[in-house]
Amino acid sequence: MPEVTMAEAAQPQDAAPKKKSRMPVLIGGGLALVLGGVGFFATYKGLIFGHETAQHSDAATAQPLPAVAFVPIEPVVVQLGPAGRNQNLRLVANLEVSPAHAGEVTAMMPRILDVLNSYLRAVEIAQLQDPAALVRIRAQILRRIQVVTGEGRVRDLLITEFLMN
């Protein structure tokens, strides 16, 4: 027969067990809401994770843009070949250069066009149809142009038209 302690014998068998208090859960939830609100306010006002007031004041006193010149590249039309069902690729772009180097880059335009034609003919049609292709192609072309013109002369390549038809 199981042994029964006095405390168990004193409790009636029908008594319902005591319910746990919900007070710690309510206090924890309320505290979480208050701390979350304080954290949002501090972040929004720039007290933590940044100095928005300094950024806004800098925007009001914007610095002048650096001297820049744009050298246009003649439109390049490349036939994509029999695999492309005689499709053409048309590329129109500008080179961003410093004004001091604009004449030098313009003098190198035949070599730049040669590099463009050679590279674009080697690109496969499947690569051109990829949505992210323009970013990769732009980076490849810019790097090749910088090699041809010499480091520091061409800052960027701005593609204004990239059309397959």
MIFISE-284950 format. One record per residue: x, y, z of N, C-alpha, C in turn; residue in one letter; residue number from 1. Coordinates in Angstrom, 2 decimals, padded with zeros to 5 digits. Layout:
<rs>
{r {X; Y; Z}; {X; Y; Z}; {X; Y; Z}; A; NUM};
...
</rs>
This chain:
<rs>
{r {000.83; -001.17; 000.00}; {000.00; 000.00; 000.00}; {000.88; 001.24; 000.00}; M; 1};
{r {000.55; 002.22; -000.80}; {001.38; 003.41; -000.88}; {001.31; 004.19; 000.43}; P; 2};
{r {002.45; 004.76; 000.74}; {002.49; 005.56; 001.96}; {001.93; 006.94; 001.66}; E; 3};
{r {001.18; 007.44; 002.56}; {000.56; 008.74; 002.41}; {001.12; 009.64; 003.49}; V; 4};
{r {001.60; 010.79; 003.06}; {002.12; 011.72; 004.04}; {000.98; 012.49; 004.67}; T; 5};
{r {001.26; 013.15; 005.75}; {000.21; 013.90; 006.45}; {-000.30; 015.05; 005.62}; M; 6};
{r {000.58; 015.69; 004.85}; {000.14; 016.83; 004.05}; {-000.83; 016.37; 002.98}; A; 7};
{r {-000.56; 015.22; 002.40}; {-001.45; 014.71; 001.36}; {-002.76; 014.24; 001.96}; E; 8};
{r {-002.70; 013.70; 003.18}; {-003.92; 013.23; 003.82}; {-004.80; 014.38; 004.22}; A; 9};
{r {-004.20; 015.54; 004.50}; {-004.98; 016.69; 004.93}; {-005.72; 017.31; 003.76}; A; 10};
{r {-005.20; 017.15; 002.55}; {-005.86; 017.74; 001.38}; {-006.98; 016.84; 000.93}; Q; 11};
{r {-008.11; 017.45; 000.64}; {-009.19; 016.64; 000.11}; {-008.85; 016.20; -001.31}; P; 12};
{r {-009.29; 015.06; -001.68}; {-009.03; 014.48; -002.99}; {-009.72; 015.27; -004.10}; Q; 13};
{r {-010.80; 015.93; -003.84}; {-011.58; 016.63; -004.87}; {-011.06; 018.04; -005.14}; D; 14};
{r {-010.16; 018.54; -004.34}; {-009.72; 019.93; -004.48}; {-008.97; 020.09; -005.80}; A; 15};
{r {-009.27; 021.18; -006.53}; {-008.62; 021.47; -007.80}; {-007.21; 021.99; -007.52}; A; 16};
{r {-006.25; 021.67; -008.42}; {-004.90; 022.16; -008.20}; {-004.88; 023.69; -008.34}; P; 17};
{r {-003.96; 024.32; -007.63}; {-003.86; 025.78; -007.65}; {-003.39; 026.23; -009.04}; K; 18};
{r {-004.02; 027.30; -009.58}; {-003.62; 027.83; -010.88}; {-002.38; 028.70; -010.70}; K; 19};
{r {-001.50; 028.65; -011.72}; {-000.31; 029.47; -011.67}; {-000.70; 030.92; -011.98}; K; 20};
{r {000.00; 031.83; -011.42}; {-000.30; 033.24; -011.59}; {000.16; 033.71; -012.98}; S; 21};
{r {-000.59; 034.57; -013.60}; {-000.23; 035.13; -014.90}; {000.50; 036.46; -014.73}; R; 22};
{r {000.71; 036.87; -013.55}; {001.32; 038.17; -013.28}; {002.72; 038.29; -013.90}; M; 23};
{r {003.63; 037.31; -013.80}; {004.95; 037.46; -014.42}; {004.86; 037.63; -015.94}; P; 24};
{r {003.93; 036.95; -016.59}; {003.78; 037.06; -018.04}; {003.30; 038.46; -018.40}; V; 25};
{r {002.34; 038.99; -017.66}; {001.82; 040.32; -017.94}; {002.88; 041.39; -017.69}; L; 26};
{r {003.63; 041.25; -016.61}; {004.69; 042.22; -016.33}; {005.77; 042.16; -017.42}; I; 27};
{r {006.16; 040.95; -017.82}; {007.16; 040.79; -018.88}; {006.69; 041.38; -020.20}; G; 28};
{r {005.43; 041.15; -020.57}; {004.89; 041.69; -021.82}; {004.84; 043.21; -021.78}; G; 29};
{r {004.39; 043.76; -020.68}; {004.32; 045.22; -020.55}; {005.70; 045.84; -020.61}; G; 30};
{r {006.66; 045.22; -019.93}; {008.02; 045.72; -019.94}; {008.63; 045.65; -021.34}; L; 31};
{r {008.32; 044.59; -022.07}; {008.83; 044.45; -023.44}; {008.26; 045.55; -024.34}; A; 32};
{r {006.99; 045.87; -024.19}; {006.38; 046.93; -024.98}; {007.00; 048.29; -024.67}; L; 33};
{r {007.20; 048.57; -023.40}; {007.79; 049.85; -023.00}; {009.21; 049.97; -023.53}; V; 34};
{r {010.03; 048.92; -023.35}; {011.41; 048.97; -023.83}; {011.48; 049.04; -025.35}; L; 35};
{r {010.57; 048.36; -026.02}; {010.53; 048.43; -027.48}; {010.20; 049.85; -027.94}; G; 36};
{r {009.26; 050.49; -027.27}; {008.90; 051.87; -027.62}; {010.05; 052.83; -027.38}; G; 37};
{r {010.75; 052.66; -026.27}; {011.89; 053.52; -025.97}; {013.01; 053.31; -027.01}; V; 38};
{r {013.25; 052.06; -027.37}; {014.27; 051.77; -028.38}; {013.93; 052.36; -029.74}; G; 39};
{r {012.65; 052.27; -030.14}; {012.23; 052.85; -031.41}; {012.41; 054.37; -031.38}; F; 40};
{r {011.99; 055.00; -030.29}; {012.09; 056.45; -030.19}; {013.56; 056.90; -030.27}; F; 41};
{r {014.44; 056.19; -029.55}; {015.86; 056.56; -029.55}; {016.47; 056.38; -030.93}; A; 42};
{r {016.10; 055.34; -031.63}; {016.62; 055.12; -032.98}; {016.07; 056.15; -033.95}; T; 43};
{r {014.79; 056.45; -033.84}; {014.13; 057.39; -034.73}; {014.72; 058.79; -034.57}; Y; 44};
{r {015.02; 059.17; -033.35}; {015.58; 060.51; -033.09}; {017.07; 060.57; -033.35}; K; 45};
{r {017.71; 059.44; -033.66}; {019.13; 059.43; -033.97}; {020.02; 059.38; -032.75}; G; 46};
{r {019.46; 059.05; -031.59}; {020.27; 058.96; -030.39}; {021.19; 057.74; -030.42}; L; 47};
{r {020.78; 056.69; -031.13}; {021.62; 055.51; -031.32}; {021.61; 055.16; -032.80}; I; 48};
{r {022.65; 054.54; -033.27}; {022.81; 054.09; -034.67}; {022.79; 055.23; -035.67}; F; 49};
{r {023.40; 056.33; -035.37}; {023.55; 057.34; -036.40}; {023.32; 058.74; -035.90}; G; 50};
{r {023.72; 059.65; -036.74}; {023.55; 061.07; -036.45}; {022.80; 061.70; -037.61}; H; 51};
{r {021.51; 061.54; -037.63}; {020.72; 062.04; -038.75}; {020.77; 063.55; -038.84}; E; 52};
{r {020.85; 064.25; -037.72}; {020.87; 065.70; -037.77}; {022.11; 066.19; -038.50}; T; 53};
{r {023.25; 065.53; -038.31}; {024.46; 065.93; -039.02}; {024.34; 065.64; -040.51}; A; 54};
{r {023.69; 064.54; -040.88}; {023.53; 064.22; -042.29}; {022.62; 065.22; -042.97}; Q; 55};
{r {021.56; 065.65; -042.31}; {020.64; 066.61; -042.93}; {021.30; 067.97; -043.08}; H; 56};
{r {022.12; 068.37; -042.13}; {022.77; 069.66; -042.25}; {023.83; 069.63; -043.35}; S; 57};
{r {024.48; 068.48; -043.58}; {025.44; 068.38; -044.68}; {024.75; 068.47; -046.03}; D; 58};
{r {023.54; 067.93; -046.12}; {022.81; 067.98; -047.39}; {022.44; 069.41; -047.74}; A; 59};
{r {022.19; 070.24; -046.74}; {021.81; 071.63; -047.01}; {023.00; 072.41; -047.56}; A; 60};
{r {024.21; 072.07; -047.13}; {025.40; 072.75; -047.62}; {026.18; 071.79; -048.51}; T; 61};
{r {025.60; 071.41; -049.62}; {026.20; 070.44; -050.53}; {027.47; 071.02; -051.15}; A; 62};
{r {028.44; 070.15; -051.29}; {029.70; 070.52; -051.91}; {029.53; 070.55; -053.42}; Q; 63};
{r {030.29; 071.36; -054.10}; {030.20; 071.37; -055.57}; {030.69; 070.04; -056.14}; P; 64};
{r {030.13; 069.68; -057.27}; {030.51; 068.43; -057.93}; {031.94; 068.53; -058.47}; L; 65};
{r {032.65; 067.43; -058.49}; {034.00; 067.47; -059.07}; {033.91; 067.70; -060.58}; P; 66};
{r {034.97; 068.23; -061.11}; {035.01; 068.47; -062.56}; {034.94; 067.14; -063.28}; A; 67};
{r {034.05; 067.07; -064.25}; {033.85; 065.83; -064.97}; {033.56; 066.15; -066.44}; V; 68};
{r {033.98; 065.26; -067.30}; {033.68; 065.38; -068.73}; {033.16; 064.02; -069.20}; A; 69};
{r {032.30; 064.07; -070.19}; {031.74; 062.84; -070.75}; {032.17; 062.73; -072.21}; F; 70};
{r {032.79; 061.61; -072.51}; {033.23; 061.35; -073.88}; {032.26; 060.33; -074.47}; V; 71};
{r {031.51; 060.73; -075.52}; {030.55; 059.79; -076.11}; {031.26; 058.70; -076.91}; P; 72};
{r {030.72; 057.52; -076.82}; {031.19; 056.39; -077.64}; {030.20; 056.24; -078.78}; I; 73};
{r {030.72; 056.12; -079.99}; {029.83; 055.92; -081.15}; {028.96; 054.69; -080.91}; E; 74};
{r {027.73; 054.70; -081.41}; {026.87; 053.50; -081.24}; {027.55; 052.27; -081.85}; P; 75};
{r {027.52; 051.19; -081.11}; {028.12; 049.93; -081.54}; {026.99; 048.95; -081.81}; V; 76};
{r {026.97; 048.40; -083.02}; {025.98; 047.39; -083.38}; {026.74; 046.11; -083.72}; V; 77};
{r {026.41; 045.04; -082.99}; {027.09; 043.77; -083.17}; {026.06; 042.72; -083.54}; V; 78};
{r {026.35; 041.96; -084.61}; {025.46; 040.86; -084.98}; {025.81; 039.67; -084.10}; Q; 79};
{r {024.77; 039.06; -083.51}; {025.00; 037.98; -082.56}; {025.18; 036.63; -083.23}; L; 80};
{r {025.11; 036.56; -084.51}; {025.45; 035.34; -085.23}; {024.31; 034.39; -085.43}; G; 81};
{r {024.63; 033.20; -086.04}; {023.59; 032.23; -086.37}; {022.89; 031.67; -085.14}; P; 82};
{r {023.58; 031.56; -084.02}; {022.92; 031.05; -082.82}; {021.89; 032.05; -082.33}; A; 83};
{r {022.06; 033.30; -082.66}; {021.13; 034.34; -082.24}; {020.07; 034.64; -083.27}; G; 84};
{r {019.96; 033.79; -084.27}; {018.97; 033.98; -085.32}; {019.08; 035.38; -085.91}; R; 85};
{r {020.34; 035.76; -086.19}; {020.63; 037.05; -086.81}; {020.11; 038.22; -085.99}; N; 86};
{r {020.18; 038.13; -084.69}; {019.81; 039.25; -083.83}; {020.98; 040.22; -083.74}; Q; 87};
{r {020.65; 041.47; -083.47}; {021.66; 042.51; -083.32}; {021.64; 043.05; -081.90}; N; 88};
{r {022.79; 043.47; -081.44}; {022.91; 044.13; -080.15}; {023.41; 045.54; -080.42}; L; 89};
{r {022.67; 046.52; -079.90}; {023.05; 047.92; -080.08}; {023.43; 048.48; -078.71}; R; 90};
{r {024.62; 049.07; -078.65}; {025.12; 049.65; -077.41}; {025.50; 051.11; -077.65}; L; 91};
{r {024.95; 051.98; -076.83}; {025.32; 053.40; -076.85}; {025.75; 053.75; -075.43}; V; 92};
{r {026.91; 054.40; -075.31}; {027.43; 054.69; -073.97}; {028.27; 055.96; -073.99}; A; 93};
{r {028.58; 056.43; -072.79}; {029.48; 057.56; -072.57}; {030.52; 057.15; -071.54}; N; 94};
{r {031.69; 057.74; -071.66}; {032.75; 057.51; -070.68}; {032.87; 058.74; -069.79}; L; 95};
{r {032.89; 058.51; -068.49}; {033.08; 059.61; -067.55}; {034.57; 059.73; -067.28}; E; 96};
{r {035.12; 060.90; -067.58}; {036.55; 061.14; -067.42}; {036.76; 062.51; -066.77}; V; 97};
{r {037.96; 062.75; -066.27}; {038.28; 064.09; -065.79}; {038.54; 064.96; -067.02}; S; 98};
{r {038.24; 066.25; -066.93}; {038.44; 067.12; -068.11}; {039.88; 067.11; -068.62}; P; 99};
{r {040.85; 066.89; -067.76}; {042.24; 066.87; -068.19}; {042.54; 065.70; -069.11}; A; 100};
{r {041.80; 064.60; -068.97}; {042.07; 063.40; -069.76}; {041.09; 063.22; -070.92}; H; 101};
{r {040.17; 064.12; -071.13}; {039.15; 063.96; -072.18}; {039.77; 063.85; -073.57}; A; 102};
{r {040.76; 064.66; -073.85}; {041.42; 064.61; -075.16}; {042.16; 063.30; -075.39}; G; 103};
{r {042.83; 062.82; -074.35}; {043.57; 061.56; -074.47}; {042.63; 060.39; -074.71}; E; 104};
{r {041.50; 060.38; -074.00}; {040.54; 059.29; -074.15}; {039.89; 059.35; -075.53}; V; 105};
{r {039.59; 060.55; -076.01}; {039.01; 060.70; -077.34}; {039.98; 060.20; -078.41}; T; 106};
{r {041.26; 060.45; -078.22}; {042.27; 059.98; -079.18}; {042.35; 058.45; -079.21}; A; 107};
{r {041.98; 057.79; -078.11}; {042.03; 056.33; -078.02}; {040.73; 055.67; -078.47}; M; 108};
{r {039.79; 056.43; -079.01}; {038.48; 055.89; -079.35}; {038.52; 054.71; -080.33}; M; 109};
{r {039.38; 054.69; -081.35}; {039.42; 053.50; -082.21}; {039.76; 052.21; -081.44}; P; 110};
{r {040.68; 052.29; -080.50}; {041.01; 051.11; -079.70}; {039.85; 050.73; -078.78}; R; 111};
{r {039.18; 051.73; -078.24}; {038.03; 051.47; -077.37}; {036.93; 050.76; -078.15}; I; 112};
{r {036.66; 051.22; -079.37}; {035.64; 050.57; -080.20}; {036.05; 049.14; -080.56}; L; 113};
{r {037.35; 048.93; -080.80}; {037.83; 047.58; -081.09}; {037.61; 046.66; -079.90}; D; 114};
{r {037.90; 047.13; -078.70}; {037.70; 046.32; -077.50}; {036.22; 046.02; -077.31}; V; 115};
{r {035.37; 047.02; -077.53}; {033.92; 046.81; -077.40}; {033.42; 045.75; -078.38}; L; 116};
{r {033.80; 045.90; -079.64}; {033.36; 044.93; -080.66}; {033.85; 043.53; -080.34}; N; 117};
{r {035.11; 043.41; -079.97}; {035.67; 042.09; -079.68}; {034.97; 041.44; -078.50}; S; 118};
{r {034.75; 042.19; -077.45}; {034.10; 041.62; -076.27}; {032.64; 041.27; -076.54}; Y; 119};
{r {031.91; 042.17; -077.15}; {030.48; 041.93; -077.36}; {030.22; 040.77; -078.31}; L; 120};
{r {031.11; 040.56; -079.27}; {030.95; 039.41; -080.17}; {031.17; 038.09; -079.43}; R; 121};
{r {031.96; 038.11; -078.39}; {032.28; 036.88; -077.64}; {031.22; 036.54; -076.60}; A; 122};
{r {030.35; 037.48; -076.26}; {029.32; 037.24; -075.25}; {028.23; 036.37; -075.86}; V; 123};
{r {027.82; 035.35; -075.12}; {026.77; 034.45; -075.61}; {025.39; 035.05; -075.38}; E; 124};
{r {024.45; 034.63; -076.20}; {023.09; 035.16; -076.12}; {022.44; 034.81; -074.78}; I; 125};
{r {022.72; 033.65; -074.25}; {022.15; 033.26; -072.95}; {022.61; 034.21; -071.86}; A; 126};
{r {023.84; 034.68; -071.94}; {024.33; 035.64; -070.95}; {023.64; 036.99; -071.10}; Q; 127};
{r {023.34; 037.37; -072.32}; {022.68; 038.66; -072.56}; {021.23; 038.66; -072.09}; L; 128};
{r {020.60; 037.50; -072.08}; {019.19; 037.43; -071.69}; {019.01; 037.36; -070.18}; Q; 129};
{r {020.08; 037.17; -069.44}; {020.02; 037.14; -067.98}; {019.70; 038.56; -067.48}; D; 130};
{r {018.76; 038.69; -066.52}; {018.41; 040.03; -066.02}; {019.59; 040.80; -065.41}; P; 131};
{r {020.55; 040.11; -064.86}; {021.70; 040.77; -064.24}; {022.86; 040.94; -065.22}; A; 132};
{r {022.64; 040.67; -066.48}; {023.72; 040.69; -067.47}; {024.30; 042.09; -067.65}; A; 133};
{r {023.47; 043.09; -067.63}; {023.95; 044.44; -067.91}; {025.00; 044.89; -066.88}; L; 134};
{r {024.83; 044.52; -065.65}; {025.79; 044.89; -064.60}; {027.13; 044.22; -064.85}; V; 135};
{r {027.10; 042.93; -065.16}; {028.35; 042.20; -065.43}; {029.03; 042.71; -066.69}; R; 136};
{r {028.25; 042.91; -067.74}; {028.82; 043.36; -069.01}; {029.42; 044.76; -068.85}; I; 137};
{r {028.73; 045.62; -068.14}; {029.22; 046.98; -067.90}; {030.57; 046.93; -067.17}; R; 138};
{r {030.67; 046.10; -066.15}; {031.92; 045.99; -065.40}; {033.04; 045.45; -066.28}; A; 139};
{r {032.73; 044.46; -067.11}; {033.75; 043.88; -068.00}; {034.23; 044.91; -069.02}; Q; 140};
{r {033.28; 045.64; -069.61}; {033.65; 046.65; -070.62}; {034.47; 047.75; -069.98}; I; 141};
{r {034.05; 048.22; -068.81}; {034.78; 049.30; -068.14}; {036.21; 048.87; -067.84}; L; 142};
{r {036.38; 047.67; -067.36}; {037.73; 047.19; -067.04}; {038.59; 047.12; -068.30}; R; 143};
{r {038.02; 046.66; -069.40}; {038.80; 046.56; -070.64}; {039.17; 047.95; -071.16}; R; 144};
{r {038.24; 048.90; -071.05}; {038.53; 050.27; -071.50}; {039.61; 050.90; -070.62}; I; 145};
{r {039.57; 050.64; -069.32}; {040.60; 051.18; -068.44}; {041.96; 050.60; -068.74}; Q; 146};
{r {042.01; 049.36; -069.17}; {043.29; 048.76; -069.56}; {043.82; 049.43; -070.83}; V; 147};
{r {042.93; 049.70; -071.79}; {043.34; 050.31; -073.06}; {043.78; 051.76; -072.85}; V; 148};
{r {043.04; 052.51; -072.06}; {043.34; 053.94; -071.89}; {044.37; 054.22; -070.81}; T; 149};
{r {044.62; 053.26; -069.94}; {045.55; 053.48; -068.84}; {044.78; 053.79; -067.57}; G; 150};
{r {045.34; 053.38; -066.45}; {044.67; 053.56; -065.16}; {044.47; 055.04; -064.85}; E; 151};
{r {043.33; 055.36; -064.27}; {043.05; 056.70; -063.80}; {042.46; 057.65; -064.82}; G; 152};
{r {042.33; 057.24; -066.06}; {041.78; 058.15; -067.07}; {040.26; 058.05; -067.18}; R; 153};
{r {039.74; 056.83; -067.14}; {038.29; 056.63; -067.27}; {037.75; 056.27; -065.89}; V; 154};
{r {036.80; 057.08; -065.41}; {036.21; 056.84; -064.09}; {035.06; 055.84; -064.15}; R; 155};
{r {034.21; 056.00; -065.17}; {033.01; 055.17; -065.21}; {032.51; 055.04; -066.64}; D; 156};
{r {031.68; 054.03; -066.84}; {031.03; 053.79; -068.12}; {029.54; 053.95; -067.90}; L; 157};
{r {028.92; 054.82; -068.66}; {027.49; 055.07; -068.54}; {026.80; 054.52; -069.78}; L; 158};
{r {026.07; 053.45; -069.63}; {025.37; 052.85; -070.76}; {024.02; 053.53; -070.89}; I; 159};
{r {023.79; 054.15; -072.04}; {022.53; 054.87; -072.26}; {021.55; 054.06; -073.10}; T; 160};
{r {022.06; 053.09; -073.83}; {021.18; 052.23; -074.62}; {021.82; 050.86; -074.76}; E; 161};
{r {021.02; 049.83; -074.46}; {021.47; 048.44; -074.57}; {020.27; 047.66; -075.12}; F; 162};
{r {020.27; 047.42; -076.40}; {019.08; 046.93; -077.06}; {019.40; 045.71; -077.91}; L; 163};
{r {018.64; 044.64; -077.70}; {018.74; 043.44; -078.56}; {017.49; 043.40; -079.44}; M; 164};
{r {017.71; 043.27; -080.72}; {016.55; 043.12; -081.63}; {016.87; 042.15; -082.74}; N; 165};
</rs>
